[in-house]
Amino acid sequence: MTPIRLTDGQLHEVKQAALMVPVDLRQTYLERVASELSGKDLGDGLVHKIAYQVAHSIVWDTGRMTDS
């Protein structure tokens, strides 16, 4: 995968969203964020949106698995 260039502010957003994700799933989170951002025009709003959508998705999936 081609490296993704983020501004300091964008990287901060990705890191902040990562705090919601269980530590053992953060690698998965980062891989999914990178996949979602790949090939897109990386504006601040898009990075924020994707970072939090992926984090929420992982947290939701984890919660559903533990509630079963």
N, C-alpha and C positions, 0 to 999 in steps of 0.2 A: 504494500500500500504506500502511496506517495505521502510524504509528510505534509501535515496541514499547518499552515502559518496562521497563528492567532496573535492578536495584539495582547498587550499585558492585561487590558480590561476584559477581553474575551476569555483569556486563560483564567482570570479571576472568577468569572461567571461559571466556567466549567468546574473549577475547584469548589466553589460554593455549593453548586448542585450536587457534587460528589459527596458532600458531607451527609446528605440524606440517605445515601446508599450504604448498606452494610459493608464493612471493610472487606469481607471475603468476596464481594461481588463488584468491587471497584474496577478491577481489570476488565470485566465484562462491560461495565458502564462505559469506560473509556473507549473500548473497542466499538461499542454501538454508537457512541457520539461521533467518533471518527468516521465510521461508515456512513452515518446520516449526513455529515458535513462534506464528505468527499465530493468534489466536483461542483460545489455550489459557490455562489458569490457570498463570501462570509461577512455579512454585516453584523453589527453588534446585536440587533434584535433577533436575527436568525440564530446566532450562536446561543443566546440566552434561551430562546424558545426550545431549541433542540436539546440543550443540556438538561433543562428541567423536565421536558417531556420524557426523555429517556430515564432520568432519575425516578420520576413518578411511576413510570411503567415497571421498572425493576422493583421498587418498593411495593407496588400493588401486587405484582406477581409473587413476591416473597411473602407478603401478608396472606394471600390466598392459599399458598402452599402450607403455611403454618396453622391456618384456621381449619384445615381439612381434618 
